[in-house]
Amino acid sequence: MFCPNCGKRINDFDNFCKYCGHDLRNDRVESYTENNIYSNSDVPFQKTDYADYSSITPAPVVEEKQEEELSQTVSDDDEIVVYEIKKHYMALFWPCVFSPVFIAYFWIFYVNIPSILGFLIALVVLMPIVYPILRYFSDRSVITTQSLHIRQGVFSVEDICVPLKKIHLVRIRRSFLGRMADYGHLIIEKENSDKEIVYRYIQDPEDVEFILRNPKSYIEEYLKQ
């Protein structure tokens, strides 16, 4: 069983998620099973006295029944988180590189201008370090059985919800350093929209790209677990 809030694996009978504390008592979702699907061997072979094989009862089509049950499971009102897109630690690379310089400027402003104005100026100088760090811990993106949810921003939070069926194009932009460290920037284009949705510094970009391009097959395998 997976937590519908954070997407991490938990015990089937937990009342609360041990990772995010989400209340699971009202959000339990039964896992997809195949107990009600009959094999071809369960259907008896029927034959007439005159060997008229046209009257043989056909076996049920298992594939169609599986697809029908899967579509009913996925179309439920309660969405299930099937994948969490995590931020890569390289999002903190530039703040770590420039932090000594900005901290030195902070100290200079605060010492030479010992007032509220000096403190505010020093905070402005530190923003190029503080803001990426806040974004690293505040941004969150998950893929559910129905949509791609992106929440990003600190002071002005942007919530984006894109139905998986409405995703027109998926691209991963990677620099040379991104290929070396295995991170990239996710770029999404919706149907009937020229605006791109960008989610930066993600882990395992190739896996994310595969899931968004083949959501049906991935969700099917996930629900069978």
Secondary structure, 3 states (H helix, E strand, C coil): CECCCCCCECCCCCCECCCCCCECCCCCCCCCCCCCCCCHHHCCCCCCCCCCHHHCCCCCCHHHHHHHHHHHHHCCCCCCEEEEECECHHHHHHHHHHHHHHHHHHHHHHHHCCCHHHHHHHHHHHHHHHHHHHHHHHCEEEEECCEEEEEECCCCCEEEEEEHHHEEEEEEECCHHHHHHCEEEEEEEECCCCCEEEEEEEECHHHHHHHHHCHHHHHHHHHHC
